[in-house]
Amino acid sequence: MSNKIYGYIRVSTISQRDDRQWLAMEDFGIQKECVFVDKQSGKDFDRPAYREVMERLAPGDTLVVKSLDRLGRNYDEMTHQLDIITKEKEAAIVVIDLPLLDTRNKYGDDLTAKLISNLVIQVFSYVAETERNMNHQRTMEGLAAARARGVKLGRKPKDKPKGYETVLAQWQNKSLSARKAAEKLEVSLPTFLKWARERANGEV
């Protein structure tokens, strides 16, 4: 039994801050070199830092995460990984924000500990994925409602450069090719053709 404690931190993007997770690891007393960090989506477990900590995890060790969704967001995958940690690796999992999800044997006997931890894992894994799906659904409904109100979504259209009308007229009367027109306006050919198509359709 090695009895080492490892921390795992995950943020979805490089720009997202992980300060609170680091503070939680420090408060738990985990050494910095024992904390593994991924900066990518939690949709699956194909992450370099997660793979590394799983390779190091040995019987008697403990893996600590701040919240369950930092571990992952897919119910089936997460349940499978928690089984690997607690059964195959014979290690413990501690979720700081969910005190009930602490599989270290603190209930007096192994059978009770396993029963409670399995129930908690099943419930909270399900809750984590349900919340993710509901957030996605709310986002989709919000976008649909915005479109229904006539709100234009997506990137702001590129402003047309000075002299656009003159160059467009030259292209329309065939005194200028589309490629030359785009070069003159210092935009890409697809952008110029898109503008010309919008004009022809009466959109602008």
C-alpha positions as CSV (number, residue, x, y, z in Angstrom):
1,M,0.0,0.0,0.0
2,S,1.6,3.3,-1.1
3,N,-1.0,5.6,0.5
4,K,-0.1,8.5,-1.8
5,I,-2.6,11.4,-2.4
6,Y,-2.9,12.8,-5.9
7,G,-4.9,15.8,-7.1
8,Y,-6.6,16.2,-10.4
9,I,-7.6,19.5,-11.9
10,R,-9.5,20.1,-15.2
11,V,-10.6,23.2,-17.0
12,S,-12.4,23.1,-20.4
13,T,-10.2,25.7,-22.2
14,I,-6.7,27.1,-21.9
15,S,-8.1,30.5,-21.1
16,Q,-10.3,29.2,-18.2
17,R,-8.8,29.8,-14.7
18,D,-8.1,27.0,-12.4
19,D,-7.2,29.0,-9.2
20,R,-10.0,27.7,-7.1
21,Q,-9.1,24.1,-7.9
22,W,-5.5,24.8,-7.0
23,L,-6.5,26.4,-3.7
24,A,-8.7,23.3,-2.9
25,M,-5.7,21.0,-3.5
26,E,-3.5,23.1,-1.3
27,D,-6.1,23.2,1.5
28,F,-6.3,19.4,1.2
29,G,-2.6,19.2,1.8
30,I,-1.6,17.8,-1.6
31,Q,1.9,18.5,-2.8
32,K,2.2,20.5,-6.0
33,E,4.1,17.8,-7.8
34,C,1.3,15.4,-7.1
35,V,-1.3,17.5,-8.8
36,F,-2.2,16.8,-12.5
37,V,-3.8,19.3,-14.7
38,D,-5.8,19.0,-18.0
39,K,-7.1,21.9,-20.1
40,Q,-9.6,20.3,-22.3
41,S,-13.3,19.2,-22.4
42,G,-14.6,16.6,-20.0
43,K,-16.7,14.8,-22.7
44,D,-14.3,11.8,-22.5
45,F,-11.3,10.6,-20.5
46,D,-8.7,10.7,-23.3
47,R,-6.7,13.4,-21.6
48,P,-2.9,13.3,-21.0
49,A,-2.8,14.4,-17.4
50,Y,-5.6,12.1,-16.4
51,R,-3.9,9.1,-18.1
52,E,-0.7,9.9,-16.2
53,V,-2.3,10.1,-12.8
54,M,-4.2,6.9,-13.5
55,E,-0.9,5.1,-14.4
56,R,0.6,6.3,-11.1
57,L,-2.5,5.4,-9.0
58,A,-1.7,2.3,-6.8
59,P,-3.6,0.3,-4.2
60,G,-4.1,2.5,-1.1
61,D,-3.7,5.8,-2.9
62,T,-6.3,8.5,-3.0
63,L,-7.3,10.7,-6.0
64,V,-8.8,14.1,-5.1
65,V,-10.9,16.3,-7.3
66,K,-12.7,19.6,-6.3
67,S,-16.1,18.7,-7.9
68,L,-17.4,15.7,-9.8
69,D,-17.7,17.5,-13.1
70,R,-14.0,18.2,-13.0
71,L,-13.5,14.5,-13.3
72,G,-15.8,14.2,-16.3
73,R,-19.2,14.9,-17.7
74,N,-20.3,11.7,-19.3
75,Y,-22.4,9.5,-16.9
76,D,-21.5,6.1,-18.3
77,E,-17.8,6.9,-18.8
78,M,-17.5,8.5,-15.4
79,T,-19.1,5.5,-13.7
80,H,-16.7,3.2,-15.5
81,Q,-13.7,5.3,-14.5
82,L,-14.8,5.4,-10.8
83,D,-15.1,1.7,-10.9
84,I,-11.6,1.4,-12.2
85,I,-10.3,3.7,-9.5
86,T,-12.1,2.0,-6.6
87,K,-12.2,-1.6,-7.8
88,E,-9.4,-2.3,-10.2
89,K,-6.8,0.2,-8.8
90,E,-8.1,-0.4,-5.2
91,A,-7.6,3.3,-4.6
92,A,-10.0,5.9,-3.1
93,I,-11.7,8.9,-4.7
94,V,-12.5,12.1,-2.8
95,V,-14.7,14.8,-4.2
96,I,-14.1,17.9,-2.1
97,D,-17.4,19.6,-2.8
98,L,-19.4,16.4,-2.2
99,P,-18.3,15.1,1.3
100,L,-20.5,12.0,0.8
101,L,-18.3,11.0,-2.2
102,D,-15.3,10.0,-0.1
103,T,-14.5,6.3,-0.6
104,R,-11.8,6.2,2.0
105,N,-13.0,3.7,4.6
106,K,-14.5,5.9,7.3
107,Y,-17.7,3.9,7.8
108,G,-16.2,1.2,10.0
109,D,-16.2,-1.8,7.6
110,D,-15.3,-2.4,3.9
111,L,-18.8,-3.7,2.9
112,T,-20.6,-0.5,4.3
113,A,-18.0,1.7,2.7
114,K,-18.3,0.1,-0.7
115,L,-22.2,0.1,-0.6
116,I,-22.3,3.8,0.3
117,S,-19.6,4.9,-2.2
118,N,-21.2,2.9,-5.0
119,L,-24.6,4.5,-4.3
120,V,-23.1,8.0,-4.1
121,I,-21.1,7.5,-7.3
122,Q,-24.2,6.3,-9.3
123,V,-26.4,9.2,-8.0
124,F,-23.9,12.0,-8.5
125,S,-22.5,10.8,-11.8
126,Y,-26.1,10.8,-13.1
127,V,-26.7,14.3,-11.7
128,A,-23.5,15.7,-13.3
129,E,-24.5,14.5,-16.7
130,T,-28.1,15.5,-16.4
131,E,-27.0,19.0,-15.5
132,R,-24.7,19.1,-18.5
133,N,-27.5,18.0,-20.8
134,M,-29.9,20.6,-19.3
135,N,-27.4,23.4,-19.8
136,H,-27.0,22.3,-23.4
137,Q,-30.8,22.2,-23.9
138,R,-31.2,25.7,-22.3
139,T,-28.5,27.1,-24.6
140,M,-30.3,25.6,-27.7
141,E,-33.7,26.9,-26.6
142,G,-32.1,30.4,-25.9
143,L,-30.6,30.4,-29.4
144,A,-33.9,29.3,-31.0
145,A,-35.8,32.0,-29.1
146,A,-33.3,34.7,-30.2
147,R,-33.7,33.6,-33.8
148,A,-37.5,33.8,-33.5
149,R,-37.1,37.4,-32.3
150,G,-35.1,38.2,-35.4
151,V,-31.7,38.4,-33.5
152,K,-28.8,37.7,-35.9
153,L,-26.4,35.2,-34.3
154,G,-22.8,34.5,-35.2
155,R,-19.9,36.8,-35.9
156,K,-20.5,40.4,-36.7
157,P,-20.4,41.0,-40.5
158,K,-17.1,42.3,-41.8
159,D,-17.3,46.1,-42.6
160,K,-17.0,46.9,-46.3
161,P,-13.9,48.9,-47.1
162,K,-13.9,52.3,-48.6
163,G,-14.5,52.3,-52.4
164,Y,-16.5,49.1,-52.2
165,E,-19.4,50.5,-54.3
166,T,-17.1,51.6,-57.0
167,V,-15.3,48.3,-57.2
168,L,-18.5,46.4,-57.1
169,A,-19.8,48.5,-60.1
170,Q,-16.6,47.8,-62.0
171,W,-17.1,44.0,-61.4
172,Q,-20.8,44.2,-62.4
173,N,-20.0,45.8,-65.7
174,K,-17.2,43.3,-66.3
175,S,-14.4,45.8,-66.3
176,L,-12.8,44.1,-63.3
177,S,-12.6,40.4,-62.4
178,A,-13.8,39.1,-59.1
179,R,-10.2,38.2,-58.1
180,K,-8.9,41.7,-59.0
181,A,-11.9,43.3,-57.2
182,A,-11.1,41.3,-54.0
183,E,-7.4,42.3,-54.3
184,K,-8.3,45.9,-54.7
185,L,-10.5,45.8,-51.6
186,E,-7.9,43.8,-49.7
187,V,-10.3,41.0,-48.8
188,S,-10.5,37.3,-49.7
189,L,-12.2,36.3,-52.9
190,P,-14.9,34.3,-51.1
191,T,-15.7,37.5,-49.0
192,F,-16.1,39.6,-52.1
193,L,-18.3,37.0,-53.8
194,K,-20.4,36.7,-50.6
195,W,-21.0,40.5,-50.6
196,A,-21.8,40.5,-54.3
197,R,-24.3,37.6,-53.8
198,E,-26.0,39.4,-50.9
199,R,-26.3,42.6,-53.1
200,A,-27.8,40.5,-55.9
201,N,-30.3,38.9,-53.5
202,G,-31.3,42.3,-52.1
203,E,-30.0,41.4,-48.6
204,V,-27.8,44.6,-48.3
